Amino acid sequence: MTEQPIFAGTDVGSSRTKVVLLGPDQAIIGHGIRRSGTRFSDTAEACLNDALDMAGKSREDIAGAVSTGYGRKNVPFAGASKTEIACHALGCYHAFPEAISIIDIGGQDNKIIKLDEKGRRTNFMMNRKCAAGTGAFLEEMAMRLDIPLSEMNGHAEKANDIVKLGSFCTVFSGTEVLENIRQGKLVPDIVKGIFYSIAKRVLEMDTLTGNVVMTGGVVAHNRFLVTMTEEMIEGPIMVPQYPQLTGAIGAALYAMADGNEKGA
């Protein structure tokens, strides 16, 4: 091992797997993101290799590794695992060390985590029973509109009006989208309505206190959703530099803390 050990954090989500490497100064020196697929362990290994290539490091340089997320038990190189709530909280507090409410929108779930000014968790809410308000919901709506998922944000930005959906259910919302298309509604206005539905669904989960932070893959690729949410709460929202990597960053910070305790 080198004199400058590095620490790995892996977040295995239902949609994407993320690996982050932190240097001794807690700076990100490498990262990898891939579709999780059906073999989580293989994907985690591939993401680690991507991150090591970016950092110009080898596995021997890793002093500690922690996993989190839906598939956290499927990371062979992780020495420990932490809950996604704990890792997202630590990752966000690392970026914004103050009292915050975290809105995380993932592939299959969304959550609101509240932290006090010392980073202690005061409450959290998670939605896992329905895909509405998640990345899976957005993917389904993109398919209904027959447009690439990557173009949804651009369409929402071009909207001159909004076509709001009456249902939160993914199946019923898909039917509504098709009906709006039949009626000649413009795609940008429909997409803006879809974004509104996601924001409304999340904001109804809990009240927000302190400053607000938004994270997750949906946020990383759809910044208009942040703008819309700001309008709905009538206040500014902070977004980390790497919103999709928050959980992995938190996991790496846990690995670093454990390594420091052991004198790594």
Summary of the structure (lengths in Angstrom):
residues: 264
radius of gyration: 19.1
end to end distance: 10.1
largest distance: 65.9
contacts: 980
relative contact order: 0.19
helix: 45%
strand: 22%
